[in-house]
Every structure is written in C-alpha cells, then in structure tokens.
Amino acid sequence: MNYLGNMIEFKLNEKENELAEEFLQEHRHPEVHKGAIGGHMEFKFIPTSVGDICIVKCSVCDSEKNITDYDSW
C-alpha cells in the first residue's frame, strides 16, 4: 500500500495559530525536561464534513484546548 500517496495535510489559519501559540506559552513547564525540541505538545485534528477540529494538548499537565476557528467554516 502506498501511504505517501494518501497523505493528509492539516493547516492552522491565523486565528488558530495565535490560539495555539498562546497555549504553548501558557504550558512551557520549564521545570520539566521535554526533549531537545520541546515535544510535549500534541495536535489532534478531527476531520468533519464541514471543517477540521483542532485540539492542542500539553502532555506534561494533560490540559487541552480546542483552538478551532469555527467562524471560518
């Protein structure tokens, strides 16, 4: 099976990017080692028939935030 030919790309718009950046700043957790590239953030994309839902999660404190810009749908 050719997985590379079936890749899906998800993008954040300007508003979603701003919300993600705010969340990242709030969840820096300097007291915890997170690897060389700060890999403690997860982005979950849920495709729907109207648009894509985007949730960002901090794996240090398990806090999540839905950053979806529903106004862009």
Stockholm file with secondary structure:
# STOCKHOLM 1.0

chainA/1-73         MNYLGNMIEFKLNEKENELAEEFLQEHRHPEVHKGAIGGHMEFKFIPTSVGDICIVKCSVCDSEKNITDYDSW
#=GR chainA/1-73 SS CCSGGGCCCCCCCHHHHHHHHHHHHHTCCTTSCCTTTTTTEEEEEEECSSCEEEEEEETTTCCEEECCCGGGC
#=GC SS_cons        CCSGGGCCCCCCCHHHHHHHHHHHHHTCCTTSCCTTTTTTEEEEEEECSSCEEEEEEETTTCCEEECCCGGGC
//
